[in-house]
Amino acid sequence: MDTLKYDLLAKETVKQLGLIVLQSDVTIEDEFRFYFANQNISLFVNRIPFENEVTKELLQQMENHLGDTMSQFPIEAEFDALGYACTSGALLIGADRISELVAEKRPCKMVTNPLTATLSALQSINAKKIAYLAPYSESVCAEMIQYFESNGIQVIASATYDEAEDRFVGRISPATLQRDAINLAKNNPDIDAVFMACTNLKCAHILAEVEAQTGITALSSNQVLAWDLARHAGLDLTYNSSDNFTSNKGNLFK
C-alpha cells in the first residue's frame, strides 16, 4: 500500500459560532440557516439532553449536562460567540452559571442565550413595553414575566398555549403564531414590541408579516439569539433589499 502525502488547509479565519440546542428542538437549526444565509461562518451545533416535558425541574436539570455537551465540541474550537438555545432554561439556570460552565470546557469570547439577547434587542430598539406570547405553563410564564419586569420591561399583555410537551410546541403552526401575535399587538396598541418566547416556536417567517399588519416590532427567541451572536461576532445581518432571502427577518435587522 502506498503512503501518500497531503496538504493541510490553513486554519479557518471565518467566524466560529457555537450553539447548544435542546434534544427536543426541531426548529432552531432551520431558522438559523435562514438568519445566517450567505454568511461565511463556521457554525458548530451540539444537542443537550432534554427529552420532552417542559417543567421547572427538568429545565434546571440541564445545568448538569452543560459541561458534557460543551466537551463534545471540536477540541480546537475557539468560539467568537456561543449561544445556549433555551429561553426558559436560561431563566432557571441563569446566564452567569451558563457562561461559567461553557468557559470551563472551551474558549469562548462571548456567551449568550435568548433571554439576555431579548433584553439587548429591546434596548436596541428602545422598547419598554411589550406583549408576551409563549407556549409554557403559567408558572414558567409568570417567572419569565417577572424577569422582564425586574429588568425594566413592562409586560402589558401576555398569553400562553400552556403546552408542557416540547414535541407539540415544535408543531404549533406559524399561522397560529402569526394570528395570536397580531391579536396581541392590535389589542394593545401602546406596546413597543411583541415577543414570542421559545426556540422551538416556528416564528422566523411570520415576523415581518406581524410587523406589517400591526406597525409593531415582532421579536422571537431564535431571531434575537441569532442577532446577538452576529453582533458580538462582528457579522452584519442587516436587511439587504437586493437579497430576497434576507429581506424578511424583521425590524430588528433593519
MOVEN-V799224 format. One record per residue. N is the residue number from 1. RES is the residue in one small letter. PHI is phi as a letter, one per 20 degrees, with the letter a starting at -180 (* if undefined). D_LAST is the distance of its C-alpha to the last C-alpha in whole Angstrom. Layout:
# MOVEN-V799224
n=<N;N>
res=<RES;RES>
phi=<PHI;PHI>
d_last=<D_LAST;D_LAST>
This chain:
# MOVEN-V799224
n=<1;2;3;4;5;6;7;8;9;10;11;12;13;14;15;16;17;18;19;20;21;22;23;24;25;26;27;28;29;30;31;32;33;34;35;36;37;38;39;40;41;42;43;44;45;46;47;48;49;50;51;52;53;54;55;56;57;58;59;60;61;62;63;64;65;66;67;68;69;70;71;72;73;74;75;76;77;78;79;80;81;82;83;84;85;86;87;88;89;90;91;92;93;94;95;96;97;98;99;100;101;102;103;104;105;106;107;108;109;110;111;112;113;114;115;116;117;118;119;120;121;122;123;124;125;126;127;128;129;130;131;132;133;134;135;136;137;138;139;140;141;142;143;144;145;146;147;148;149;150;151;152;153;154;155;156;157;158;159;160;161;162;163;164;165;166;167;168;169;170;171;172;173;174;175;176;177;178;179;180;181;182;183;184;185;186;187;188;189;190;191;192;193;194;195;196;197;198;199;200;201;202;203;204;205;206;207;208;209;210;211;212;213;214;215;216;217;218;219;220;221;222;223;224;225;226;227;228;229;230;231;232;233;234;235;236;237;238;239;240;241;242;243;244;245;246;247;248;249;250;251;252;253;254>
res=<m;d;t;l;k;y;d;l;l;a;k;e;t;v;k;q;l;g;l;i;v;l;q;s;d;v;t;i;e;d;e;f;r;f;y;f;a;n;q;n;i;s;l;f;v;n;r;i;p;f;e;n;e;v;t;k;e;l;l;q;q;m;e;n;h;l;g;d;t;m;s;q;f;p;i;e;a;e;f;d;a;l;g;y;a;c;t;s;g;a;l;l;i;g;a;d;r;i;s;e;l;v;a;e;k;r;p;c;k;m;v;t;n;p;l;t;a;t;l;s;a;l;q;s;i;n;a;k;k;i;a;y;l;a;p;y;s;e;s;v;c;a;e;m;i;q;y;f;e;s;n;g;i;q;v;i;a;s;a;t;y;d;e;a;e;d;r;f;v;g;r;i;s;p;a;t;l;q;r;d;a;i;n;l;a;k;n;n;p;d;i;d;a;v;f;m;a;c;t;n;l;k;c;a;h;i;l;a;e;v;e;a;q;t;g;i;t;a;l;s;s;n;q;v;l;a;w;d;l;a;r;h;a;g;l;d;l;t;y;n;s;s;d;n;f;t;s;n;k;g;n;l;f;k>
phi=<*;f;d;d;e;b;d;e;f;f;g;f;d;f;f;d;d;d;b;d;d;f;g;e;f;d;c;f;f;f;f;f;f;f;f;d;g;m;e;e;c;d;d;d;c;c;e;d;g;a;f;a;f;e;c;g;f;f;f;f;f;f;g;f;d;f;f;f;f;f;f;e;f;g;g;e;f;c;f;f;a;c;d;e;e;b;f;f;f;f;f;e;e;o;f;f;f;f;f;f;f;f;f;f;d;b;f;b;f;b;c;c;b;f;f;f;f;f;g;f;f;f;f;f;d;l;e;d;c;c;d;c;c;b;e;f;f;f;f;f;g;f;f;f;f;f;f;f;f;f;d;n;d;e;e;f;b;b;b;c;e;l;d;e;e;f;f;e;g;f;d;f;f;g;f;f;f;f;g;f;f;f;f;f;f;f;e;c;f;e;f;e;a;d;d;d;e;p;f;e;f;e;d;g;e;d;f;f;f;g;f;f;e;d;m;d;f;d;c;c;g;f;f;f;f;f;f;f;f;f;f;f;e;m;e;d;d;f;g;c;f;e;c;g;f;d;e;c;e;o;g;g;e;e>
d_last=<58;56;54;51;49;45;42;40;36;35;33;29;27;24;22;24;22;24;24;27;27;29;32;31;28;27;23;21;22;21;18;17;18;16;13;15;16;17;17;20;21;24;23;26;27;30;31;32;35;34;36;35;36;33;36;36;38;37;34;35;37;35;35;38;37;34;36;37;34;33;36;35;33;34;36;34;31;29;26;23;22;23;22;25;23;25;24;27;29;27;28;32;32;30;27;30;32;30;29;33;34;31;32;36;35;33;31;28;25;23;24;21;21;19;21;20;17;16;18;15;12;14;15;12;11;14;15;19;20;19;21;22;23;25;28;30;33;33;34;32;29;31;31;27;27;29;27;24;26;28;25;24;22;24;24;25;26;26;27;28;30;33;33;34;34;31;33;32;29;27;29;27;26;22;24;25;22;20;23;24;20;20;24;23;20;22;25;24;22;22;19;16;15;17;17;19;21;23;22;24;22;21;17;15;16;16;13;11;15;15;12;14;17;17;14;14;11;13;13;15;17;17;13;13;16;14;11;14;16;14;13;17;18;16;14;11;9;5;5;8;10;13;13;14;14;10;9;10;9;7;5;6;4;0>
